[in-house]
Amino acid sequence: MTPFLLISRSIEYESKLRDLLGARLSVVTGELLTLGPESVLKQVTSEPRVALLGPVLSFEETRELARGLTERNPGIGLIVVREQRADLEDWVDALPIHAVLSPLASEEVTVELLNRLTDWLVGTGRASPDDFNAVELEQAPEVRNPVTQTAEEPVGGTGNQLSSDAVDNAPTEAGWLFPPLEPGERSEAIAVVAPKGGQGKSTLSINLAVGLAELAPNSVVLVDGDLQFGDVSVALALEATHSIVDAVAPEAADELVLKTTFTHHPAGFFVVASAPSPELGDAVQPRELGQLITRLRGIFRYVVVDSTPGLGEHTLHVLEHVTDAVFVSNMAVSSLRALRAELTMLTTLGLMPANRHVVLNFSDRMAGLTTKDAAAIIGAPIDLEIPRSPAVVLASNRGRPLIHDEPRDPASRALRGLIARIAREEQPKRKRGLRKGRILEPQ
């Protein structure tokens, strides 16, 4: 039995995968699809445990092949091989797949994905170790053999097992729906910081994550780091089954388990929800929060952290692990002075991130201060001004990001300016409103 199956129209990718998997791989050429998916499925005479579909397959072809392979081989692992495009989320929503892999992914990235998927198949009883050890692998230079580890020998040697809860939830878990970061690709982490509550910090965090997800679909995570009273999930109308408490637990040292703690939003990003109660939030240590950000940067292109107000120990650890900090204040003199104290303290401690962005929120001509006055109080230039708008509260009450709920509102346009400032080198692939679709959570 050959455990791996490739159905593709790309001769180049077929050659690449044959070099990596050798005799473990069987191939059915996609040209047969002109006769219909059934003609291709008839050519699959073995019982593959992992099927790679693509590249150069249409959505309809991939959907029918996935359906047919699942019916013939219950428990099969399905990987779509496809470049990251703006409609990738649509594919992920509609197909019963476990992973998305770029055809340009390196051998190391491909091997890592195959290892994790096959370990999961073995660990959940959908396959046995013998399924993958039947044929000796022809290993590429300096690349470890895929699928030589069993569930008792986790990838990376962490010593952690996939938890029973994660196993029960894993068949369509969001953990397999992450476009891989290529080796050397830059990951950025952005902390949204305010000297006190009520500055609009969470609204900025949410809309920043939404806007970045338009540039990098499914490669953005929003961490609700307000550990006692975080309300990101409420503002997004999400019912999170896991929280940051689970994300920093020892079991989540295994990346597969960590990914089961995320909640997917239909706009194409993931959320690490705040603790379900203040006492549980207090149990999250500052060091654990910093370590979580570092681990998330190994998975996502952008990590956005909605921090706890003020400069407590948790927020300081967050700032140590990010590339950007967005400092937010309203036009109250007390808030502006508190922000000045924050900036001074961080500069003195050497904790100011490389990229600083000062946002004046709820800007209002009737506040008795001008933007120039606010900058003088802060002691730093204002990088972005967001006008006061009733649309902000309305969008939050509807559970929708402002930039999608009221895209023409002046506050939405200002938020777009912040997104462009953070992602200077990126260009939007498409502009779209919030699409109504199923939320990709563990089933």
TORKOL-4160 file (C-alpha; in steps of 0.2 Angstrom, whole numbers, padded with zeros to 4 digits, m for minus):
443
<pt num="1" X="0000" Y="0000" Z="0000"/>
<pt num="2" X="0006" Y="0017" Z="m0004"/>
<pt num="3" X="0001" Y="0029" Z="0010"/>
<pt num="4" X="0002" Y="0045" Z="0000"/>
<pt num="5" X="m0008" Y="0050" Z="m0016"/>
<pt num="6" X="m0006" Y="0065" Z="m0027"/>
<pt num="7" X="m0019" Y="0071" Z="m0040"/>
<pt num="8" X="m0012" Y="0085" Z="m0049"/>
<pt num="9" X="m0010" Y="0093" Z="m0067"/>
<pt num="10" X="0007" Y="0100" Z="m0062"/>
<pt num="11" X="0022" Y="0089" Z="m0069"/>
<pt num="12" X="0034" Y="0100" Z="m0059"/>
<pt num="13" X="0025" Y="0097" Z="m0043"/>
<pt num="14" X="0023" Y="0079" Z="m0046"/>
<pt num="15" X="0042" Y="0077" Z="m0048"/>
<pt num="16" X="0045" Y="0087" Z="m0033"/>
<pt num="17" X="0034" Y="0076" Z="m0022"/>
<pt num="18" X="0041" Y="0060" Z="m0030"/>
<pt num="19" X="0059" Y="0066" Z="m0025"/>
<pt num="20" X="0053" Y="0069" Z="m0007"/>
<pt num="21" X="0042" Y="0053" Z="m0004"/>
<pt num="22" X="0049" Y="0041" Z="m0017"/>
<pt num="23" X="0039" Y="0024" Z="m0017"/>
<pt num="24" X="0027" Y="0030" Z="m0004"/>
<pt num="25" X="0018" Y="0041" Z="m0017"/>
<pt num="26" X="0006" Y="0036" Z="m0030"/>
<pt num="27" X="0000" Y="0048" Z="m0043"/>
<pt num="28" X="m0015" Y="0050" Z="m0054"/>
<pt num="29" X="m0013" Y="0064" Z="m0067"/>
<pt num="30" X="m0027" Y="0077" Z="m0067"/>
<pt num="31" X="m0029" Y="0076" Z="m0086"/>
<pt num="32" X="m0041" Y="0062" Z="m0083"/>
<pt num="33" X="m0053" Y="0075" Z="m0075"/>
<pt num="34" X="m0058" Y="0079" Z="m0092"/>
<pt num="35" X="m0068" Y="0063" Z="m0091"/>
<pt num="36" X="m0075" Y="0067" Z="m0074"/>
<pt num="37" X="m0069" Y="0065" Z="m0056"/>
<pt num="38" X="m0076" Y="0047" Z="m0056"/>
<pt num="39" X="m0063" Y="0042" Z="m0070"/>
<pt num="40" X="m0049" Y="0049" Z="m0058"/>
<pt num="41" X="m0056" Y="0040" Z="m0043"/>
<pt num="42" X="m0056" Y="0023" Z="m0052"/>
<pt num="43" X="m0037" Y="0025" Z="m0054"/>
<pt num="44" X="m0035" Y="0025" Z="m0036"/>
<pt num="45" X="m0033" Y="0006" Z="m0033"/>
<pt num="46" X="m0024" Y="0007" Z="m0016"/>
<pt num="47" X="m0030" Y="0014" Z="0001"/>
<pt num="48" X="m0021" Y="0030" Z="0003"/>
<pt num="49" X="m0021" Y="0038" Z="0020"/>
<pt num="50" X="m0016" Y="0055" Z="0015"/>
<pt num="51" X="m0021" Y="0063" Z="m0002"/>
<pt num="52" X="m0014" Y="0079" Z="m0009"/>
<pt num="53" X="m0025" Y="0088" Z="m0022"/>
<pt num="54" X="m0017" Y="0100" Z="m0034"/>
<pt num="55" X="m0010" Y="0111" Z="m0039"/>
<pt num="56" X="m0019" Y="0117" Z="m0055"/>
<pt num="57" X="m0036" Y="0110" Z="m0050"/>
<pt num="58" X="m0052" Y="0120" Z="m0050"/>
<pt num="59" X="m0063" Y="0122" Z="m0035"/>
<pt num="60" X="m0077" Y="0110" Z="m0042"/>
<pt num="61" X="m0064" Y="0097" Z="m0046"/>
<pt num="62" X="m0056" Y="0098" Z="m0029"/>
<pt num="63" X="m0073" Y="0097" Z="m0020"/>
<pt num="64" X="m0079" Y="0081" Z="m0030"/>
<pt num="65" X="m0062" Y="0072" Z="m0027"/>
<pt num="66" X="m0062" Y="0076" Z="m0009"/>
<pt num="67" X="m0080" Y="0070" Z="m0007"/>
<pt num="68" X="m0076" Y="0054" Z="m0017"/>
<pt num="69" X="m0060" Y="0050" Z="m0008"/>
<pt num="70" X="m0068" Y="0052" Z="0009"/>
<pt num="71" X="m0082" Y="0041" Z="0004"/>
<pt num="72" X="m0070" Y="0027" Z="m0002"/>
<pt num="73" X="m0057" Y="0030" Z="0012"/>
<pt num="74" X="m0065" Y="0036" Z="0028"/>
<pt num="75" X="m0053" Y="0045" Z="0039"/>
<pt num="76" X="m0041" Y="0050" Z="0025"/>
<pt num="77" X="m0031" Y="0066" Z="0028"/>
<pt num="78" X="m0034" Y="0078" Z="0014"/>
<pt num="79" X="m0022" Y="0092" Z="0009"/>
<pt num="80" X="m0026" Y="0105" Z="m0004"/>
<pt num="81" X="m0010" Y="0111" Z="m0013"/>
<pt num="82" X="m0014" Y="0129" Z="m0019"/>
<pt num="83" X="m0006" Y="0146" Z="m0019"/>
<pt num="84" X="m0013" Y="0158" Z="m0007"/>
<pt num="85" X="m0025" Y="0169" Z="m0015"/>
<pt num="86" X="m0039" Y="0180" Z="m0009"/>
<pt num="87" X="m0052" Y="0167" Z="m0011"/>
<pt num="88" X="m0043" Y="0154" Z="m0001"/>
<pt num="89" X="m0055" Y="0156" Z="0013"/>
<pt num="90" X="m0069" Y="0151" Z="0002"/>
<pt num="91" X="m0061" Y="0135" Z="m0002"/>
<pt num="92" X="m0057" Y="0132" Z="0016"/>
<pt num="93" X="m0075" Y="0135" Z="0021"/>
<pt num="94" X="m0083" Y="0123" Z="0008"/>
<pt num="95" X="m0071" Y="0109" Z="0007"/>
<pt num="96" X="m0068" Y="0094" Z="0020"/>
<pt num="97" X="m0049" Y="0097" Z="0021"/>
<pt num="98" X="m0037" Y="0096" Z="0035"/>
<pt num="99" X="m0023" Y="0107" Z="0027"/>
<pt num="100" X="m0018" Y="0120" Z="0014"/>
<pt num="101" X="0000" Y="0119" Z="0007"/>
<pt num="102" X="0008" Y="0131" Z="m0005"/>
<pt num="103" X="0015" Y="0122" Z="m0020"/>
<pt num="104" X="0031" Y="0133" Z="m0017"/>
<pt num="105" X="0033" Y="0127" Z="0001"/>
<pt num="106" X="0050" Y="0121" Z="0005"/>
<pt num="107" X="0054" Y="0103" Z="0008"/>
<pt num="108" X="0056" Y="0106" Z="0026"/>
<pt num="109" X="0038" Y="0114" Z="0027"/>
<pt num="110" X="0031" Y="0100" Z="0017"/>
<pt num="111" X="0039" Y="0087" Z="0028"/>
<pt num="112" X="0033" Y="0096" Z="0044"/>
<pt num="113" X="0015" Y="0096" Z="0038"/>
<pt num="114" X="0015" Y="0078" Z="0033"/>
<pt num="115" X="0023" Y="0073" Z="0049"/>
<pt num="116" X="0009" Y="0082" Z="0059"/>
<pt num="117" X="m0005" Y="0076" Z="0049"/>
<pt num="118" X="0000" Y="0058" Z="0049"/>
<pt num="119" X="0004" Y="0058" Z="0068"/>
<pt num="120" X="m0013" Y="0065" Z="0071"/>
<pt num="121" X="m0021" Y="0051" Z="0060"/>
<pt num="122" X="m0012" Y="0038" Z="0070"/>
<pt num="123" X="m0015" Y="0046" Z="0086"/>
<pt num="124" X="m0034" Y="0047" Z="0083"/>
<pt num="125" X="m0035" Y="0029" Z="0076"/>
<pt num="126" X="m0039" Y="0034" Z="0058"/>
<pt num="127" X="m0023" Y="0025" Z="0053"/>
<pt num="128" X="m0009" Y="0014" Z="0060"/>
<pt num="129" X="0009" Y="0016" Z="0061"/>
<pt num="130" X="0011" Y="0001" Z="0049"/>
<pt num="131" X="0002" Y="0011" Z="0036"/>
<pt num="132" X="0016" Y="0023" Z="0034"/>
<pt num="133" X="0031" Y="0011" Z="0037"/>
<pt num="134" X="0027" Y="m0002" Z="0024"/>
<pt num="135" X="0039" Y="0006" Z="0011"/>
<pt num="136" X="0056" Y="0014" Z="0015"/>
<pt num="137" X="0056" Y="0032" Z="0012"/>
<pt num="138" X="0069" Y="0040" Z="0000"/>
<pt num="139" X="0074" Y="0054" Z="0011"/>
<pt num="140" X="0079" Y="0071" Z="0004"/>
<pt num="141" X="0096" Y="0078" Z="0010"/>
<pt num="142" X="0095" Y="0085" Z="0028"/>
<pt num="143" X="0076" Y="0083" Z="0029"/>
<pt num="144" X="0070" Y="0071" Z="0042"/>
<pt num="145" X="0059" Y="0056" Z="0036"/>
<pt num="146" X="0041" Y="0061" Z="0036"/>
<pt num="147" X="0029" Y="0050" Z="0046"/>
<pt num="148" X="0042" Y="0039" Z="0056"/>
<pt num="149" X="0035" Y="0045" Z="0072"/>
<pt num="150" X="0020" Y="0038" Z="0080"/>
<pt num="151" X="0008" Y="0046" Z="0092"/>
<pt num="152" X="0019" Y="0041" Z="0107"/>
<pt num="153" X="0034" Y="0050" Z="0099"/>
<pt num="154" X="0027" Y="0068" Z="0095"/>
<pt num="155" X="0035" Y="0079" Z="0082"/>
<pt num="156" X="0048" Y="0090" Z="0089"/>
<pt num="157" X="0051" Y="0079" Z="0104"/>
<pt num="158" X="0040" Y="0090" Z="0116"/>
<pt num="159" X="0034" Y="0075" Z="0126"/>
<pt num="160" X="0016" Y="0081" Z="0124"/>
<pt num="161" X="0001" Y="0071" Z="0118"/>
<pt num="162" X="m0013" Y="0078" Z="0108"/>
<pt num="163" X="m0027" Y="0080" Z="0122"/>
<pt num="164" X="m0042" Y="0069" Z="0121"/>
<pt num="165" X="m0053" Y="0084" Z="0119"/>
<pt num="166" X="m0043" Y="0090" Z="0104"/>
<pt num="167" X="m0043" Y="0073" Z="0097"/>
<pt num="168" X="m0062" Y="0072" Z="0098"/>
<pt num="169" X="m0063" Y="0089" Z="0089"/>
<pt num="170" X="m0050" Y="0087" Z="0077"/>
<pt num="171" X="m0058" Y="0081" Z="0060"/>
<pt num="172" X="m0061" Y="0098" Z="0054"/>
<pt num="173" X="m0051" Y="0108" Z="0067"/>
<pt num="174" X="m0045" Y="0125" Z="0062"/>
<pt num="175" X="m0028" Y="0119" Z="0067"/>
<pt num="176" X="m0025" Y="0113" Z="0049"/>
<pt num="177" X="m0031" Y="0129" Z="0040"/>
<pt num="178" X="m0016" Y="0140" Z="0041"/>
<pt num="179" X="m0006" Y="0145" Z="0026"/>
<pt num="180" X="0012" Y="0140" Z="0031"/>
<pt num="181" X="0025" Y="0153" Z="0034"/>
<pt num="182" X="0039" Y="0151" Z="0022"/>
<pt num="183" X="0056" Y="0150" Z="0029"/>
<pt num="184" X="0063" Y="0167" Z="0032"/>
<pt num="185" X="0046" Y="0176" Z="0030"/>
<pt num="186" X="0044" Y="0190" Z="0042"/>
<pt num="187" X="0031" Y="0189" Z="0055"/>
<pt num="188" X="0025" Y="0204" Z="0064"/>
<pt num="189" X="0017" Y="0206" Z="0081"/>
<pt num="190" X="0007" Y="0222" Z="0085"/>
<pt num="191" X="0002" Y="0227" Z="0103"/>
<pt num="192" X="m0012" Y="0239" Z="0105"/>
<pt num="193" X="m0009" Y="0249" Z="0122"/>
<pt num="194" X="m0019" Y="0262" Z="0131"/>
<pt num="195" X="m0015" Y="0270" Z="0148"/>
<pt num="196" X="m0032" Y="0266" Z="0155"/>
<pt num="197" X="m0049" Y="0259" Z="0150"/>
<pt num="198" X="m0062" Y="0267" Z="0138"/>
<pt num="199" X="m0049" Y="0273" Z="0125"/>
<pt num="200" X="m0056" Y="0262" Z="0111"/>
<pt num="201" X="m0041" Y="0250" Z="0112"/>
<pt num="202" X="m0052" Y="0234" Z="0108"/>
<pt num="203" X="m0061" Y="0242" Z="0093"/>
<pt num="204" X="m0044" Y="0247" Z="0086"/>
<pt num="205" X="m0037" Y="0229" Z="0089"/>
<pt num="206" X="m0052" Y="0221" Z="0081"/>
<pt num="207" X="m0052" Y="0232" Z="0065"/>
<pt num="208" X="m0034" Y="0231" Z="0063"/>
<pt num="209" X="m0035" Y="0211" Z="0063"/>
<pt num="210" X="m0049" Y="0212" Z="0051"/>
<pt num="211" X="m0040" Y="0224" Z="0039"/>
<pt num="212" X="m0024" Y="0213" Z="0040"/>
<pt num="213" X="m0034" Y="0198" Z="0036"/>
<pt num="214" X="m0039" Y="0205" Z="0020"/>
<pt num="215" X="m0020" Y="0206" Z="0016"/>
<pt num="216" X="m0016" Y="0189" Z="0023"/>
<pt num="217" X="m0031" Y="0178" Z="0024"/>
<pt num="218" X="m0031" Y="0165" Z="0038"/>
<pt num="219" X="m0014" Y="0171" Z="0043"/>
<pt num="220" X="m0019" Y="0184" Z="0056"/>
<pt num="221" X="m0023" Y="0180" Z="0075"/>
<pt num="222" X="m0030" Y="0192" Z="0087"/>
<pt num="223" X="m0025" Y="0189" Z="0105"/>
<pt num="224" X="m0037" Y="0196" Z="0119"/>
<pt num="225" X="m0023" Y="0200" Z="0132"/>
<pt num="226" X="m0035" Y="0209" Z="0143"/>
<pt num="227" X="m0035" Y="0194" Z="0155"/>
<pt num="228" X="m0048" Y="0199" Z="0167"/>
<pt num="229" X="m0061" Y="0209" Z="0157"/>
<pt num="230" X="m0057" Y="0206" Z="0139"/>
<pt num="231" X="m0072" Y="0207" Z="0127"/>
<pt num="232" X="m0066" Y="0204" Z="0110"/>
<pt num="233" X="m0076" Y="0188" Z="0108"/>
<pt num="234" X="m0092" Y="0198" Z="0113"/>
<pt num="235" X="m0088" Y="0212" Z="0101"/>
<pt num="236" X="m0086" Y="0200" Z="0087"/>
<pt num="237" X="m0102" Y="0189" Z="0092"/>
<pt num="238" X="m0091" Y="0174" Z="0094"/>
<pt num="239" X="m0094" Y="0159" Z="0105"/>
<pt num="240" X="m0077" Y="0154" Z="0110"/>
<pt num="241" X="m0075" Y="0136" Z="0117"/>
<pt num="242" X="m0057" Y="0139" Z="0122"/>
<pt num="243" X="m0047" Y="0154" Z="0129"/>
<pt num="244" X="m0030" Y="0160" Z="0132"/>
<pt num="245" X="m0030" Y="0149" Z="0148"/>
<pt num="246" X="m0030" Y="0134" Z="0137"/>
<pt num="247" X="m0017" Y="0142" Z="0125"/>
<pt num="248" X="m0004" Y="0144" Z="0138"/>
<pt num="249" X="m0007" Y="0127" Z="0146"/>
<pt num="250" X="0007" Y="0114" Z="0146"/>
<pt num="251" X="m0003" Y="0104" Z="0134"/>
<pt num="252" X="m0002" Y="0118" Z="0121"/>
<pt num="253" X="0016" Y="0116" Z="0119"/>
<pt num="254" X="0011" Y="0105" Z="0105"/>
<pt num="255" X="0007" Y="0116" Z="0091"/>
<pt num="256" X="m0008" Y="0105" Z="0086"/>
<pt num="257" X="m0016" Y="0107" Z="0103"/>
<pt num="258" X="m0012" Y="0126" Z="0103"/>
<pt num="259" X="m0022" Y="0127" Z="0086"/>
<pt num="260" X="m0037" Y="0119" Z="0094"/>
<pt num="261" X="m0038" Y="0134" Z="0106"/>
<pt num="262" X="m0041" Y="0146" Z="0092"/>
<pt num="263" X="m0059" Y="0152" Z="0086"/>
<pt num="264" X="m0060" Y="0157" Z="0068"/>
<pt num="265" X="m0070" Y="0172" Z="0062"/>
<pt num="266" X="m0078" Y="0172" Z="0045"/>
<pt num="267" X="m0068" Y="0188" Z="0040"/>
<pt num="268" X="m0053" Y="0176" Z="0039"/>
<pt num="269" X="m0043" Y="0178" Z="0055"/>
<pt num="270" X="m0042" Y="0169" Z="0072"/>
<pt num="271" X="m0045" Y="0174" Z="0089"/>
<pt num="272" X="m0037" Y="0169" Z="0106"/>
<pt num="273" X="m0051" Y="0173" Z="0118"/>
<pt num="274" X="m0049" Y="0181" Z="0135"/>
<pt num="275" X="m0050" Y="0171" Z="0151"/>
<pt num="276" X="m0069" Y="0166" Z="0155"/>
<pt num="277" X="m0067" Y="0173" Z="0172"/>
<pt num="278" X="m0055" Y="0186" Z="0181"/>
<pt num="279" X="m0048" Y="0173" Z="0193"/>
<pt num="280" X="m0043" Y="0162" Z="0178"/>
<pt num="281" X="m0036" Y="0177" Z="0170"/>
<pt num="282" X="m0025" Y="0180" Z="0185"/>
<pt num="283" X="m0018" Y="0163" Z="0184"/>
<pt num="284" X="m0010" Y="0167" Z="0167"/>
<pt num="285" X="0008" Y="0172" Z="0171"/>
<pt num="286" X="0016" Y="0187" Z="0162"/>
<pt num="287" X="0030" Y="0176" Z="0155"/>
<pt num="288" X="0017" Y="0163" Z="0148"/>
<pt num="289" X="0009" Y="0178" Z="0138"/>
<pt num="290" X="0026" Y="0183" Z="0131"/>
<pt num="291" X="0030" Y="0165" Z="0126"/>
<pt num="292" X="0013" Y="0163" Z="0118"/>
<pt num="293" X="0016" Y="0178" Z="0107"/>
<pt num="294" X="0033" Y="0171" Z="0101"/>
<pt num="295" X="0024" Y="0154" Z="0097"/>
<pt num="296" X="0011" Y="0163" Z="0087"/>
<pt num="297" X="0023" Y="0172" Z="0077"/>
<pt num="298" X="0030" Y="0155" Z="0071"/>
<pt num="299" X="0012" Y="0152" Z="0064"/>
<pt num="300" X="0005" Y="0168" Z="0058"/>
<pt num="301" X="0010" Y="0183" Z="0047"/>
<pt num="302" X="0002" Y="0195" Z="0059"/>
<pt num="303" X="m0001" Y="0194" Z="0078"/>
<pt num="304" X="m0012" Y="0207" Z="0085"/>
<pt num="305" X="m0013" Y="0209" Z="0104"/>
<pt num="306" X="m0026" Y="0218" Z="0113"/>
<pt num="307" X="m0017" Y="0222" Z="0130"/>
<pt num="308" X="m0023" Y="0225" Z="0147"/>
<pt num="309" X="m0024" Y="0244" Z="0151"/>
<pt num="310" X="m0009" Y="0252" Z="0159"/>
<pt num="311" X="0008" Y="0246" Z="0160"/>
<pt num="312" X="0006" Y="0231" Z="0172"/>
<pt num="313" X="0018" Y="0216" Z="0171"/>
<pt num="314" X="0008" Y="0207" Z="0158"/>
<pt num="315" X="0008" Y="0222" Z="0146"/>
<pt num="316" X="0027" Y="0225" Z="0149"/>
<pt num="317" X="0030" Y="0207" Z="0144"/>
<pt num="318" X="0019" Y="0209" Z="0128"/>
<pt num="319" X="0029" Y="0224" Z="0123"/>
<pt num="320" X="0045" Y="0214" Z="0125"/>
<pt num="321" X="0039" Y="0202" Z="0111"/>
<pt num="322" X="0031" Y="0213" Z="0098"/>
<pt num="323" X="0038" Y="0223" Z="0083"/>
<pt num="324" X="0025" Y="0237" Z="0084"/>
<pt num="325" X="0015" Y="0246" Z="0097"/>
<pt num="326" X="m0001" Y="0256" Z="0094"/>
<pt num="327" X="m0003" Y="0268" Z="0108"/>
<pt num="328" X="m0021" Y="0275" Z="0110"/>
<pt num="329" X="m0028" Y="0289" Z="0120"/>
<pt num="330" X="m0044" Y="0299" Z="0119"/>
<pt num="331" X="m0044" Y="0318" Z="0120"/>
<pt num="332" X="m0046" Y="0319" Z="0139"/>
<pt num="333" X="m0031" Y="0329" Z="0147"/>
<pt num="334" X="m0029" Y="0315" Z="0160"/>
<pt num="335" X="m0028" Y="0301" Z="0147"/>
<pt num="336" X="m0016" Y="0311" Z="0137"/>
<pt num="337" X="m0005" Y="0314" Z="0152"/>
<pt num="338" X="m0006" Y="0296" Z="0156"/>
<pt num="339" X="0000" Y="0291" Z="0139"/>
<pt num="340" X="0015" Y="0303" Z="0140"/>
<pt num="341" X="0020" Y="0295" Z="0156"/>
<pt num="342" X="0019" Y="0278" Z="0148"/>
<pt num="343" X="0030" Y="0283" Z="0133"/>
<pt num="344" X="0042" Y="0291" Z="0145"/>
<pt num="345" X="0043" Y="0275" Z="0156"/>
<pt num="346" X="0045" Y="0263" Z="0141"/>
<pt num="347" X="0059" Y="0274" Z="0133"/>
<pt num="348" X="0068" Y="0274" Z="0150"/>
<pt num="349" X="0066" Y="0255" Z="0152"/>
<pt num="350" X="0072" Y="0252" Z="0134"/>
<pt num="351" X="0055" Y="0243" Z="0131"/>
<pt num="352" X="0049" Y="0254" Z="0117"/>
<pt num="353" X="0046" Y="0243" Z="0101"/>
<pt num="354" X="0055" Y="0246" Z="0085"/>
<pt num="355" X="0039" Y="0254" Z="0077"/>
<pt num="356" X="0028" Y="0266" Z="0087"/>
<pt num="357" X="0011" Y="0272" Z="0082"/>
<pt num="358" X="0002" Y="0286" Z="0092"/>
<pt num="359" X="m0017" Y="0286" Z="0089"/>
<pt num="360" X="m0028" Y="0300" Z="0095"/>
<pt num="361" X="m0045" Y="0292" Z="0096"/>
<pt num="362" X="m0063" Y="0300" Z="0098"/>
<pt num="363" X="m0056" Y="0316" Z="0090"/>
<pt num="364" X="m0069" Y="0329" Z="0092"/>
<pt num="365" X="m0068" Y="0348" Z="0088"/>
<pt num="366" X="m0080" Y="0351" Z="0103"/>
<pt num="367" X="m0068" Y="0343" Z="0116"/>
<pt num="368" X="m0059" Y="0360" Z="0119"/>
<pt num="369" X="m0042" Y="0354" Z="0112"/>
<pt num="370" X="m0034" Y="0353" Z="0095"/>
<pt num="371" X="m0024" Y="0339" Z="0088"/>
<pt num="372" X="m0009" Y="0350" Z="0091"/>
<pt num="373" X="m0013" Y="0353" Z="0109"/>
<pt num="374" X="m0015" Y="0334" Z="0111"/>
<pt num="375" X="0002" Y="0331" Z="0104"/>
<pt num="376" X="0010" Y="0344" Z="0115"/>
<pt num="377" X="0003" Y="0336" Z="0130"/>
<pt num="378" X="0009" Y="0318" Z="0125"/>
<pt num="379" X="0026" Y="0325" Z="0120"/>
<pt num="380" X="0025" Y="0315" Z="0104"/>
<pt num="381" X="0018" Y="0318" Z="0087"/>
<pt num="382" X="0000" Y="0311" Z="0083"/>
<pt num="383" X="0002" Y="0298" Z="0069"/>
<pt num="384" X="m0016" Y="0295" Z="0066"/>
<pt num="385" X="m0033" Y="0304" Z="0071"/>
<pt num="386" X="m0049" Y="0294" Z="0072"/>
<pt num="387" X="m0065" Y="0305" Z="0073"/>
<pt num="388" X="m0079" Y="0301" Z="0086"/>
<pt num="389" X="m0093" Y="0292" Z="0077"/>
<pt num="390" X="m0109" Y="0284" Z="0083"/>
<pt num="391" X="m0106" Y="0270" Z="0070"/>
<pt num="392" X="m0092" Y="0263" Z="0082"/>
<pt num="393" X="m0105" Y="0258" Z="0095"/>
<pt num="394" X="m0118" Y="0252" Z="0083"/>
<pt num="395" X="m0105" Y="0240" Z="0074"/>
<pt num="396" X="m0100" Y="0233" Z="0091"/>
<pt num="397" X="m0118" Y="0230" Z="0096"/>
<pt num="398" X="m0121" Y="0221" Z="0080"/>
<pt num="399" X="m0105" Y="0210" Z="0083"/>
<pt num="400" X="m0097" Y="0217" Z="0067"/>
<pt num="401" X="m0081" Y="0225" Z="0063"/>
<pt num="402" X="m0083" Y="0244" Z="0060"/>
<pt num="403" X="m0073" Y="0244" Z="0043"/>
<pt num="404" X="m0085" Y="0231" Z="0036"/>
<pt num="405" X="m0101" Y="0237" Z="0045"/>
<pt num="406" X="m0099" Y="0255" Z="0039"/>
<pt num="407" X="m0085" Y="0256" Z="0027"/>
<pt num="408" X="m0088" Y="0274" Z="0022"/>
<pt num="409" X="m0089" Y="0281" Z="0039"/>
<pt num="410" X="m0075" Y="0293" Z="0043"/>
<pt num="411" X="m0069" Y="0282" Z="0058"/>
<pt num="412" X="m0068" Y="0267" Z="0046"/>
<pt num="413" X="m0057" Y="0277" Z="0034"/>
<pt num="414" X="m0046" Y="0282" Z="0047"/>
<pt num="415" X="m0044" Y="0264" Z="0053"/>
<pt num="416" X="m0039" Y="0260" Z="0035"/>
<pt num="417" X="m0025" Y="0272" Z="0037"/>
<pt num="418" X="m0019" Y="0263" Z="0053"/>
<pt num="419" X="m0020" Y="0246" Z="0043"/>
<pt num="420" X="m0010" Y="0254" Z="0029"/>
<pt num="421" X="0003" Y="0261" Z="0041"/>
<pt num="422" X="0006" Y="0244" Z="0049"/>
<pt num="423" X="0007" Y="0234" Z="0033"/>
<pt num="424" X="0017" Y="0246" Z="0022"/>
<pt num="425" X="0023" Y="0233" Z="0011"/>
<pt num="426" X="0007" Y="0224" Z="0008"/>
<pt num="427" X="m0007" Y="0228" Z="m0005"/>
<pt num="428" X="m0025" Y="0223" Z="m0002"/>
<pt num="429" X="m0029" Y="0208" Z="m0013"/>
<pt num="430" X="m0047" Y="0213" Z="m0013"/>
<pt num="431" X="m0059" Y="0224" Z="m0004"/>
<pt num="432" X="m0075" Y="0215" Z="0003"/>
<pt num="433" X="m0088" Y="0216" Z="0016"/>
<pt num="434" X="m0090" Y="0204" Z="0030"/>
<pt num="435" X="m0096" Y="0188" Z="0022"/>
<pt num="436" X="m0109" Y="0177" Z="0030"/>
<pt num="437" X="m0102" Y="0160" Z="0031"/>
<pt num="438" X="m0099" Y="0146" Z="0044"/>
<pt num="439" X="m0086" Y="0149" Z="0057"/>
<pt num="440" X="m0072" Y="0136" Z="0056"/>
<pt num="441" X="m0071" Y="0129" Z="0073"/>
<pt num="442" X="m0068" Y="0111" Z="0079"/>
<pt num="443" X="m0084" Y="0101" Z="0076"/>
